[in-house]
Amino acid sequence: MQQEQHTYQALWDIVDRLRSPGGCPWDREQTHQSLRRNLLEECYEALEALDAEDADGLAEELGDVIVQIVFHCQIAAENGTFTQSDMFRHICEKLVRRHPHVFSDVTVRDAREVEANWEETKRRERGDRVSALDGVAKGMPALGYGQAISYRAAQAGFEWEDLSDVMAKVREELVELEEVEGEQRREEELGDALLALVNAARWMGVDAETALRQANARFYGRFTHMESAVRSQGRGLRDASTDEKRALWDEAKRAEAARG
């Protein structure tokens, strides 16, 4: 395709052809539900490229996310449930409605007041009979869901006085986790401790999901460093002593710090 054809409409035309009679058999048999996993995976791959600060990778992965959206719009249009125009109408109206300080005569002092107005607008849209926590997708990863409902609860007025109270709650939950007995109770207390930490992250201005992804990446790097070091000696990680593994872990952390 020529460069001038690399547009949203060109993508829509491609998907339309893939779904049409004589198109691709696999694409034609897809449904909203069969594509559910693809949408989720493409979003995670885009986040991975974002975390890696890989601009080319991000451009590619965002394209993969968009094609999933186009597929869902095409399927909906074929089923007569909604069209791409409906999708754009919903989001355009919502953005204008939730930015009265830009598209109307409302004035705001700073970004915090924008956030407060945004939540108030969403509350009015939901109506008073609906919980402030409704509207957060329960299918989200548990960490992200916990962060979202923690924020919603705080916006609704369920909030601590200051960070010291938040950290005291974290310590309280960790003590309860250490003292509790029984598998089910341990699971409950571990969940409470994790949610308390998620709330602490919110207070500190840290995105808990991003923090854990970065911690996972650090763990992966340090662990593979240990494996490589032991493998170079003709051994496996199980053959190394606890002291050796601790030394290798510290060595991996120093190498990580040196790389910046």
Backbone hydrogen bonds, N-H to C=O, Kabsch-Sander energy under -0.5 kcal/mol:
donor,donor_aa,acceptor,acceptor_aa,energy
5,Q,2,Q,-1.7
6,H,3,Q,-1.9
7,T,5,Q,-2.1
11,L,7,T,-2.0
12,W,8,Y,-2.6
13,D,9,Q,-2.5
14,I,10,A,-2.1
15,V,11,L,-2.5
16,D,12,W,-2.6
17,R,13,D,-2.1
18,L,14,I,-2.5
19,R,15,V,-2.0
20,S,16,D,-0.8
20,S,17,R,-0.5
23,G,20,S,-2.5
24,C,18,L,-1.4
28,R,24,C,-2.4
29,E,25,P,-1.1
29,E,26,W,-0.6
30,Q,27,D,-1.0
35,L,31,T,-1.6
36,R,33,Q,-1.1
39,L,35,L,-2.2
40,L,36,R,-1.8
41,E,37,R,-2.8
42,E,38,N,-2.6
43,C,39,L,-1.8
44,Y,40,L,-2.0
45,E,41,E,-2.3
46,A,42,E,-2.0
47,L,43,C,-2.1
48,E,44,Y,-2.2
49,A,45,E,-2.0
50,L,46,A,-2.2
51,D,47,L,-2.8
52,A,48,E,-1.9
53,E,50,L,-1.2
54,D,49,A,-2.4
55,A,53,E,-1.0
58,L,54,D,-2.8
59,A,55,A,-2.4
60,E,56,D,-2.0
61,E,57,G,-2.8
62,L,58,L,-2.8
63,G,59,A,-1.4
64,D,60,E,-1.6
65,V,61,E,-1.9
66,I,62,L,-2.5
67,V,63,G,-2.2
68,Q,64,D,-1.2
69,I,65,V,-1.7
70,V,66,I,-2.7
71,F,67,V,-2.2
72,H,68,Q,-2.2
73,C,69,I,-2.3
74,Q,70,V,-2.6
75,I,71,F,-2.6
76,A,72,H,-2.4
77,A,73,C,-2.5
78,E,74,Q,-2.3
79,N,75,I,-2.0
80,G,76,A,-0.9
80,G,77,A,-0.5
81,T,76,A,-2.3
87,M,83,T,-1.8
88,F,84,Q,-2.5
89,R,85,S,-2.5
90,H,86,D,-2.5
91,I,87,M,-2.0
92,C,88,F,-2.6
93,E,89,R,-2.5
94,K,90,H,-2.1
95,L,91,I,-2.4
96,V,92,C,-2.1
97,R,93,E,-2.5
98,R,94,K,-2.3
99,H,96,V,-1.0
102,V,99,H,-1.9
103,F,99,H,-2.6
104,S,100,P,-1.5
106,V,100,P,-1.1
114,V,110,D,-1.5
115,E,111,A,-2.2
116,A,112,R,-2.2
117,N,113,E,-2.5
118,W,114,V,-2.5
119,E,115,E,-2.3
120,E,116,A,-2.2
121,T,117,N,-2.6
122,K,118,W,-2.2
123,R,119,E,-2.3
124,R,120,E,-2.2
125,E,121,T,-2.1
126,R,122,K,-2.3
127,G,123,R,-2.3
130,V,127,G,-1.4
134,D,131,S,-1.2
136,V,133,L,-1.2
137,A,135,G,-0.6
140,M,137,A,-1.6
145,Y,141,P,-2.6
146,G,142,A,-2.6
147,Q,143,L,-2.0
148,A,144,G,-2.2
149,I,145,Y,-2.6
150,S,146,G,-1.9
151,Y,147,Q,-2.0
152,R,148,A,-2.4
153,A,149,I,-2.6
154,A,150,S,-2.0
155,Q,151,Y,-2.3
156,A,152,R,-1.5
157,G,154,A,-1.5
158,F,153,A,-2.6
159,E,157,G,-1.2
165,D,162,D,-0.8
166,V,162,D,-1.4
167,M,163,L,-2.7
168,A,164,S,-1.9
169,K,165,D,-1.9
170,V,166,V,-1.7
171,R,167,M,-2.4
172,E,168,A,-2.3
173,E,169,K,-2.4
174,L,170,V,-2.1
175,V,171,R,-2.2
176,E,172,E,-2.2
177,L,173,E,-2.2
178,E,174,L,-2.1
179,E,175,V,-1.8
180,V,176,E,-1.8
186,R,182,G,-2.4
187,E,183,E,-2.2
188,E,184,Q,-2.2
189,E,185,R,-2.7
190,L,186,R,-2.7
191,G,187,E,-2.1
192,D,188,E,-2.2
193,A,189,E,-2.3
194,L,190,L,-2.5
195,L,191,G,-2.4
196,A,192,D,-2.1
197,L,193,A,-2.0
198,V,194,L,-2.2
199,N,195,L,-2.2
200,A,196,A,-2.0
201,A,197,L,-2.4
202,R,198,V,-1.9
203,W,199,N,-2.0
204,M,200,A,-1.9
205,G,201,A,-0.5
205,G,202,R,-1.1
206,V,201,A,-3.0
208,A,206,V,-0.8
211,A,207,D,-2.7
212,L,208,A,-2.3
213,R,209,E,-2.2
214,Q,210,T,-2.5
215,A,211,A,-2.1
216,N,212,L,-2.7
217,A,213,R,-2.1
218,R,214,Q,-2.3
219,F,215,A,-2.6
220,Y,216,N,-2.6
221,G,217,A,-2.3
222,R,218,R,-2.6
223,F,219,F,-2.9
224,T,220,Y,-2.5
225,H,221,G,-1.6
226,M,222,R,-2.0
227,E,223,F,-2.4
228,S,224,T,-2.5
229,A,225,H,-2.3
230,V,226,M,-2.3
231,R,227,E,-2.7
232,S,228,S,-1.9
233,Q,230,V,-1.3
234,G,231,R,-2.0
235,R,230,V,-1.8
239,D,236,G,-1.4
240,A,236,G,-0.5
240,A,237,L,-1.1
245,K,241,S,-2.4
246,R,242,T,-2.3
247,A,243,D,-2.3
248,L,244,E,-2.6
249,W,245,K,-2.4
250,D,246,R,-2.3
251,E,247,A,-2.2
252,A,248,L,-2.4
253,K,249,W,-2.1
254,R,250,D,-2.2
255,A,251,E,-2.4
256,E,252,A,-2.2
257,A,253,K,-2.4
258,A,254,R,-2.3
259,R,255,A,-1.5
260,G,257,A,-1.0
